Amino acid sequence: MRITMLGTSAAAPDPDRGGSAILLTVRGRHYLFDCGANATRSMIKSNINPVDVNTVFLSHLHYDHIVDFPYFLLTTWICDRERAPVVVGPPGTQDFVDHLFENGAFAKDIEARRQYPRRQNTEILVPDVRECEPGTVFEDEFVKVTACYVEHIPQEITPCFGLRMDTIDGLSVSFSGDTAPCDRFIELSKNVDLMIHECTFPESAIKFRQKANVGTWSHTSPKELGKIAQKANAKSLVATHFASYDTCNPVVKDIMSVHMPKDIIGPALLNEVAEDIRANFKGELRLAHDNMRIDL
């Protein structure tokens, strides 16, 4: 099993990190968890043909987790994708997809390209959307994927899901999506070989954000993340979904200054994050970066 961290940022634009996207590869078959900005290009950078990705899971419908999906499907259509992908996501996923293609935002693009004989296969642009609830949400001969509710967006707006994949080879990976600390996700992740969990803000930014009253607080801090991985008995942990707190880019620093003091932003914050996770978790730890590859 191979895990490729295609995108590891949160919502802020970051030239060094793409939006949330993780590719899990089992016996040569690819499964995409989230499809944030730059996911398709990141696949190609990792020598993975996006045409070969036929199953997509969306943890929730925040734009930084789904914005590359139309690019992914349109690009693979013009690169001769052979069949429409399966898309598993929360309620609202069908509506999202329906507003994109032949009757949606890219209708004129598709109409123009259909003037060419090679582009008559617009059935490719009609994904098999499966809106999910907690429990088993997908199964084939290689994997089973299970979902649980997590705590991020109020459920009356849209549910958010954590996901777990168990493979035919006895390996397991869980992915938190975006969430505050959540007992349901701990239970879902029991004894996983690899937990991939958001760690959006460092401890030194939490109080600043609370006082500034900016954005949602429904994320997981590094110290909390260590406790979650320890309680789940995860063998290995990948922290991801970093809110650009390690950036050296002056524009991104300006953008992020509403979330944390500008003078603390930089690569050294990753050391703080690792130490704070380590306070409660003693297993194998990785801090994610784009195109990181993990082999289980």
C-alpha positions in Angstrom: 0.0 0.0 0.0 1.3 3.4 -0.9 0.1 6.7 0.4 0.9 9.9 -1.5 0.2 13.2 0.3 -0.8 15.3 -2.8 -1.8 18.4 -0.8 -1.2 19.3 2.8 -2.4 22.9 3.3 -5.5 24.4 4.8 -7.7 27.0 3.0 -5.1 29.9 2.6 -3.3 30.0 -0.7 0.2 28.7 -0.4 2.8 28.3 -3.2 4.4 25.4 -1.4 1.4 23.4 -0.3 -1.7 22.4 -2.3 -5.2 21.8 -0.8 -6.2 18.7 1.0 -5.7 15.6 -1.2 -4.4 12.1 -0.4 -3.9 9.2 -2.8 -4.1 5.7 -1.4 -2.8 3.0 -3.8 -3.6 -0.7 -3.2 -2.3 -3.3 -5.6 -2.0 -0.7 -8.3 -5.6 0.7 -7.8 -5.9 4.4 -6.8 -8.3 5.9 -4.3 -8.4 9.7 -3.8 -9.4 11.2 -0.4 -10.3 14.8 -1.0 -9.5 16.9 -4.1 -8.2 20.3 -3.0 -6.3 22.8 -5.1 -3.5 21.4 -7.2 -4.4 17.7 -6.6 -4.4 16.8 -10.3 -1.0 18.4 -11.0 0.4 16.9 -7.8 -0.5 13.4 -9.1 1.4 14.0 -12.2 4.4 15.4 -10.3 4.3 12.1 -8.3 4.3 10.1 -11.6 0.6 9.1 -11.2 -1.7 9.4 -14.2 -5.0 11.0 -12.9 -6.8 9.2 -15.7 -6.3 6.0 -13.7 -8.0 7.4 -10.5 -11.6 6.1 -10.6 -12.7 6.5 -7.0 -12.9 9.8 -5.1 -14.0 10.3 -1.5 -14.9 13.8 -0.3 -14.7 14.3 3.5 -16.8 17.4 3.4 -17.7 20.3 1.1 -15.4 23.1 2.2 -13.9 24.5 -1.0 -10.3 23.7 0.0 -11.2 20.0 -0.1 -13.2 19.9 -3.4 -12.1 22.8 -5.6 -9.8 20.7 -7.9 -12.6 18.2 -8.6 -13.9 19.9 -11.8 -10.3 20.3 -13.1 -9.6 16.7 -12.3 -12.6 15.4 -14.2 -12.4 17.8 -17.2 -8.6 17.2 -17.5 -8.9 13.5 -17.4 -11.8 13.7 -19.9 -9.6 15.4 -22.5 -6.8 13.0 -21.6 -9.1 10.1 -22.7 -10.5 8.8 -19.4 -12.4 5.6 -20.1 -15.1 5.7 -17.5 -16.8 8.1 -15.1 -15.4 8.0 -11.6 -17.3 7.0 -8.4 -17.6 10.0 -6.0 -18.5 9.3 -2.4 -19.3 12.3 -0.2 -21.7 13.8 2.2 -25.3 14.9 1.4 -24.9 17.8 -1.0 -22.3 16.1 -3.2 -24.8 15.4 -6.0 -25.9 19.0 -6.1 -22.2 20.1 -6.2 -21.5 17.8 -9.1 -24.7 18.7 -11.0 -23.7 22.4 -11.1 -20.3 21.7 -12.7 -20.5 20.0 -16.0 -23.0 19.8 -18.9 -25.7 21.8 -17.2 -23.4 23.8 -15.0 -20.4 26.1 -14.7 -18.4 24.4 -17.5 -21.3 23.9 -19.9 -19.9 26.1 -22.6 -16.5 24.6 -22.4 -18.0 21.1 -22.8 -20.3 22.3 -25.7 -17.3 23.7 -27.5 -15.2 20.6 -27.1 -18.0 18.4 -28.3 -17.6 19.8 -31.8 -14.7 17.4 -32.1 -15.4 13.7 -32.8 -13.0 12.6 -30.1 -15.1 14.4 -27.4 -18.5 12.8 -27.9 -18.0 10.7 -24.7 -19.6 13.2 -22.3 -20.9 10.3 -20.2 -17.4 10.5 -18.6 -18.6 13.8 -17.1 -21.5 12.1 -15.2 -19.9 10.7 -12.0 -21.5 7.9 -10.0 -22.2 10.0 -7.0 -22.9 8.1 -3.7 -24.0 10.3 -0.8 -23.0 8.6 2.4 -24.0 8.1 6.0 -21.8 6.7 8.8 -20.9 3.0 8.3 -19.5 1.2 5.2 -19.5 3.7 2.3 -17.5 1.7 -0.3 -16.2 -1.8 -0.9 -14.5 -3.6 -3.7 -12.3 -6.6 -4.0 -9.3 -4.7 -2.6 -10.6 -2.3 0.1 -13.4 -1.4 2.4 -14.0 2.2 3.4 -15.9 3.1 6.6 -17.0 6.6 7.6 -18.0 8.4 10.8 -19.3 11.8 11.6 -16.7 14.3 12.8 -17.0 17.8 14.4 -16.3 20.6 11.9 -19.2 22.2 10.1 -22.5 22.3 12.0 -24.4 19.2 10.7 -27.5 21.3 9.9 -25.3 22.9 7.1 -23.6 19.7 6.0 -22.2 16.6 7.7 -18.4 16.1 7.8 -16.8 12.7 7.7 -13.7 10.9 8.9 -12.7 7.9 6.8 -11.0 4.5 7.4 -9.7 2.2 4.7 -9.0 -1.5 5.4 -7.2 -3.4 2.7 -7.2 -7.0 1.5 -3.6 -7.1 2.7 -4.6 -6.4 6.3 -3.4 -2.8 6.3 -5.4 0.1 7.6 -5.4 3.9 7.2 -7.7 6.5 8.7 -8.2 10.1 7.6 -9.8 12.7 9.9 -10.9 15.3 7.3 -11.3 18.5 9.2 -12.4 18.1 12.8 -12.2 19.2 16.4 -11.1 16.3 18.7 -13.8 13.6 18.2 -14.3 10.3 20.1 -16.1 8.8 17.0 -12.9 9.3 15.0 -10.8 7.7 17.8 -13.1 4.7 17.7 -13.0 4.5 13.9 -9.2 4.6 14.0 -8.6 1.9 16.6 -5.3 0.1 16.0 -4.8 1.6 12.5 -1.4 1.2 10.8 -1.5 4.9 9.8 -3.6 7.8 11.1 -3.7 10.9 8.9 -5.1 13.8 10.9 -5.5 17.5 10.5 -3.3 19.8 12.7 -4.4 23.1 11.3 -3.0 25.6 13.9 0.0 25.4 16.3 -0.6 25.9 20.0 0.9 29.4 19.9 -1.9 30.5 17.4 -4.9 29.1 19.3 -5.4 31.8 21.9 -4.7 34.5 19.3 -7.4 33.2 17.0 -9.9 33.0 19.9 -9.3 36.6 20.9 -9.5 37.7 17.2 -12.8 35.7 16.7 -11.7 34.7 13.2 -12.9 31.6 11.5 -14.0 28.3 13.0 -12.3 26.8 16.1 -13.4 23.3 15.0 -9.9 22.0 14.4 -7.4 20.0 16.4 -4.3 21.4 18.1 -1.0 19.5 18.2 -1.3 18.5 21.9 -4.9 17.3 21.2 -3.7 15.4 18.2 -1.1 13.5 20.2 -3.8 12.4 22.7 -6.1 11.3 19.8 -3.4 9.1 18.2 -2.4 7.6 21.6 -6.0 6.8 22.5 -6.6 5.2 19.1 -3.4 3.1 19.5 -2.3 4.2 16.0 1.0 2.7 15.0 2.0 5.7 12.9 0.7 9.3 12.6 0.9 11.9 9.8 -0.1 15.4 10.8 -1.4 17.5 7.9 -3.7 20.4 6.8 -1.3 23.0 8.0 -2.5 26.6 7.9 0.6 27.9 6.2 2.2 28.6 9.6 5.6 27.3 8.3 5.7 29.7 5.3 8.5 32.0 4.3 6.4 33.7 1.7 5.7 37.4 2.6 2.3 37.4 0.9 1.2 34.3 2.7 2.5 35.7 6.0 0.4 38.8 5.5 -2.7 36.7 4.8 -2.1 34.5 7.9 -1.4 37.4 10.2 -5.1 37.6 11.1 -4.7 34.0 12.5 -1.5 34.3 14.4 1.3 36.8 15.2 3.2 37.4 12.0 6.6 37.3 13.7 6.1 33.6 14.8 5.3 32.4 11.3 8.0 30.3 9.7 9.6 26.8 9.4 10.6 26.8 13.1 6.9 26.4 14.1 7.1 22.8 12.7 9.5 22.0 15.5 7.0 23.3 18.1 4.2 21.3 16.5 6.2 18.1 16.5 7.2 18.6 20.2 3.6 19.3 21.2 2.4 16.1 19.4 5.2 14.2 21.0 4.0 15.2 24.5 1.2 12.7 24.2 2.1 10.3 21.3 5.3 8.2 21.3 4.7 6.3 18.0 6.1 7.1 14.6 5.4 10.7 13.6 5.6 12.5 10.2 4.8 16.1 9.4 3.3 16.1 6.0 4.5 17.9 2.9 3.3 17.8 -0.6 4.2 14.7 -2.6 5.4 12.9 0.5 5.3 9.1 -0.1 4.6 6.5 2.6 4.8 2.8 1.9 3.1 0.3 4.2 
